[in-house]
């Protein structure tokens, strides 16, 4: 299958496929002497995996690492992806119900408690931890989870201060995104965060008063700024 045929089949651009080839994420099975790319059935299976992982919030860099892992098993990956997508569907369905109830509440048709307004939002766990444990083992993940040393804590505090100093700027600006990138890297030294989980954590900074109070001690409004900056970073690197 030529690149244009594959692009039309899947509904993505030829430019995207060229980019995947350039970064080594999806290389065509054959390239003719004239330079035409030809994709095999195996290439199609790999592309399907790429798109499933993208839907689950993985960056292209993370997807490449997963697919190149010697222990990668496509069938196991499909089973895990199905489970994660079902959980995502259930969460979205619950959030839609919350929206519907909120609309009724705003119209004055029903009463709504504070708890009900946030039903469906759950950032208390990392949905990709199971994947990490399956790939690297419990010992490795547990060691990572214990990575909060005094040195790491001080590094976090320094980043809080650096972010607090620019909290009145645009969270999507180049300056803010360069610092929030440091935050993403640091968190992944301590734990295991996909871009989706990173964005969710940022939202929890403003949904959970304990997080907000702890972060805002470095500067009022910092939690809100970090939430927006983390969301922008995650969206830009999907």
N, C-alpha and C positions, 0 to 999 in steps of 0.2 A: 504494500500500500504506500503510495506517494504521500509526501507531507501534506499537500493540499487536500487529498482525499481523507486523511486522518483528521485534519483540522475540521473538515465539514462533518465527518462522522460524529466527532465528540462535541463540537460546538465551541472550540477554542480557536484562537488565531494561529496562523502560520508562524507569526513572530514569536509567540509563546513557545511553540515547539522548537524553534531555532534556539531560543534562550535556554531551554532545558538541555539541548544538545551541547551548547557552549559551556554550561556549568557542569556537564558530566552527569546530569540527573537522568536523562533519557536519551541515549545515543541510538540512532537508527541501526538496524541490524546490518544494513548494506548501504554503501555509497558508491554510485556508479562512477565511471571514468569522467562522465560529464558533470559530476557533482550532485546528481539527484539523490535525495534521501529515500530509502525504502524501509518501511517498518514491518516487522514480523508480528506473528500472533503473540509471541513472548513480550514484544515491546508494548503491545496493547494491554497485556496484563499488568505490566509495570506502570503504565500511564493510569490505569484504573486505580492502582494503589496510591499513586501520587495524588489523584483527585480526592480519594477517600480521606487521606491524611490531611489534605488542605481543608476539607470540610470540617475536620475535627480541630482545626486551629494550629496545625503544625506549620512551621516555616519551611521554605524549600531546603535550607541548610539542614534542618532537623530531619526532614524526609530523606535526604540523601544519606545521612548517617544511619538511619534505620534500615534503608534498603541495602546499604553496603555492609551491614553487620553480618558476619559469618553465620550467626545463629538465626538470621531472619527466616521465618517460615510463613509463606504466603497464606496457607490455609488457616493457621493460627491467627494470623493478622486479620483475616476476613472475619473470623469469629469474634475477635476483640472489637473490631470496627463496628460490627453489627450491634454488639452490646452497647457501645458508646453512643451510637446513633439513636438507638431506642431510648436510652436515658436522655439524650438531648431532645428527642421528640416529646417525651413525657414532660420534661421541664418546660419546653415551649408551650405545650398544651396548657399546663398549669398557669403560665404567665399570661396566656391569652384569656383564660378564665378570670384572672385577676384584673386584667384590663377591662373585660366586660362588666365585672362587678363595680369597678371604679367609675365607669361611665354611668351605670345606674345610680351609684352613690352621688355623683356630681349632679345628676338630674333630680335628686331628692327622693328617688324611688325606694332605696334601701338604706339601712345603717351599715357602716363598715368599720371594723375595729382597726387599730393601728397595725396589729399583727397580720390581719387579712390583706392590708395594702402591700405587704412585701412577701406574700405567699408565692413561692416559685423561685425566689432568689435564694441561692444557696452557694456560698463561696467558702464553706467551712472545710472543704476537702479538695485535694488535687485529683481529678478524675483520671490522670495519666500515671498515677503512682503504681497501679497494678502492672501496667506495661513496663515500667522501669524495673519492678521487682522480678518480672518474668525474664527480662533481658539480662539484668546484672546481678540478680540474686538478692535475698533479704539482707545479707550482711553488708553489702555495698551500699544499699539504700539507707539502711539504719545508720551506717557510719556517716553518710552524707547528712542525714537528719541531725546528727550530733555535731555538725560543723560550726555551731555557734560558739566560738571561743571568745575570750575577752578581746583579742585582737580584731576578730570579725565584728564584734559589737562596736568597737571604737571606729572601725571603718564605716559601719552603718551610720553612726552618729555624725561622722564627718560629711557623709553624703547628704544626710538630713540638713545639715547646716548649709551645704553648698546649694541644695535645692531651695532652701528657705530664702537664700539671698536673691534668688531669681523668681520667686513665686508670684510676683506681680507682672511677669512677662507672659507672652502667649505660650501655653503649654505645648503647642505644636511647632514652636519655633525651633530653628536649628540649634540654638544654644540650649534650650530646655531638653531637646531630644538627645543631645550628646551626653548630658548628665544622667538622664533617665536610662540611657543605655548602660551606664556604669551600674545603676541600680539593678537592672535585669541580670547583668553578668554576676554581680555580687550575690543575688538571691539564688542563682543557679550553682554557686559555689557551696551554698549552705543547704539548699534543697533541690527539688526537681520541678521546674516550672516551664510549661509550654507557653506560647504566646497567649493562648486563650486563658490559661490559669493566671498568668501575669495580669491580664486585663481584669479578670474576676477579682483578684486580690486588691487591685486598685479601687474597684467599686466597694469592696468591703471596708476600705479605709474611711469611707464616708457613711456607710450603712451601719457600722458597728461603732458605737460611741467610745468604746475602749480604745480602738485603733485611732479614732479621730483625736481623742484627748492626748494620747501618747505622742502622736505625730505633731499636733499643733503646738506642743510645748516648745518646738523649735521655731515656731512662727505661725501666727494665726492665719488660717486659710491654706496651710501647707498640704493638709490631707486632700482637700478638694483639688488643688493644683496637681498633686501627684496622681490622683485618680484620672484626671483628664490627660495628663502627659503619658501615663502608662497605657491608657486606651488608645491614644494616637500612635504610640510606638508599636503596639500590637497590631493595629490595623494596617500600618504602613509596611510591616514586615511579614504579612501573611503570604 
